[in-house]
């Protein structure tokens, strides 16, 4: 707490104690318990005075049992997060007359990170309205928490829901719980990646320039992912970006350099209205504002959006919204 924020009578009393040598007055922060801005380096596994332990380094081999149980191979990110994509390639979803590709809005995932006290699971499962009750029952039976339930599209046929999940424990046990939930859906088995990426009918150079970042072609979708600048924790563990605490922007080509855009901004409470204003100034629709997890610090909110139009023009509208949030500088 800042001394300047206290009532005058309290300040006078504290000053008297200070003059007597009984108390040292500090600046803004908690008296006698100033937070440290130093964070443990990612992958160190060491406690962070600011609020959590970093994940420990792993290898692809460490996650072999997880991949085998899920029947889907993941990608090891920054040597700490094993992220398994779970796209709903079986679903034929339309929204505002757009045939939604899995990479635009139907890409579920399960991400795992190892800490000194166990393995953390975070993820997002894409389920139909008919599948949702069975998925919920399977997750609850496995002891896996559902931390959010919402939609990512304004209008859709058939109805689809997105449920965020969280667990802590043995990785093989967590994977079995996720597999039980997947078995309650029609999520298809993993398929090998295409030999080459489908063409992206967009001015990707102009989009990159407008957003100040380099996108990635993935299954016919042009994607951007941006992490927060400051560390995110759950109070005990540092949550690396690969677990899902990021901004995601996806462009699906519609022909003639036009695109459908969908994704979500990760924001603190004080950033929300600025992002709304930036998006609406360019005619981009809001879909949802919600949380994905239960106890992250700082408290984070996610804003999903939708629009169609010229890809480069949409990117120019998205840039002020990006700049209204505290994001890490893009990797060069």
C-alpha angles and dihedrals in degrees: 000000000000115000089220089062094060126099114270093246091052092048091053091051092049090048090054091052090047092052089052090053093245098114139029114216115221133193126248113337135057115325110255093356108074113178117241119235092203113105127196110254114259112268094022095106087213124134115265114221087213093063123300154019121271120238116262123243118266138178133227088258091061090063099045093109091050092052091046093051095047095041088226127099118227137204123245109229121201088341090283113070123058104200119191117196115221105184120182096229089158094067124089102202126173127193122183089345092307119124099227114223117215092247093056099057112334100073111120121182146183118215127193131194128179122227134175091263098043145298122305123216122200126166152134123238123200110216137168120242090253092051096047100085092049092047091050092051092048093050093047092049089052093049093245114143124230106218100177141010122191147113131271097199129061097217124014143164120234100025111255130186134197120216122189118214138200135185141160126204141056112006095222091051092048091049091052089053092051090047090054089054092048090050088060088062136054092247104153125237118265116279128201116263116259117268089240136014117259113250116271109223093203136099091253093173090058091045091050091049093049094049095039090229139091116250129211128228111230122171094330094315125107108221141191128190123187128184128213116262095227125059118268119211140171090222092267105041136039108237110218118213093253090071088069107268093129144101113256127195122183130188119199112193115236098180131272092052090297123131146187111229127204136158139096142271119225109220145167116234094261092055099053101086093046091054092047092052093048093050096045092048086066096040097254112152124233116230107176142347112201148121125270098196137030110230111017119145121249093033107250132203129193125216117199119201143184138197142143128213143088107349097222092046091051090050090055089054092048094052097074089048090053091047090053090066130068101249131165116255112267117262114253 
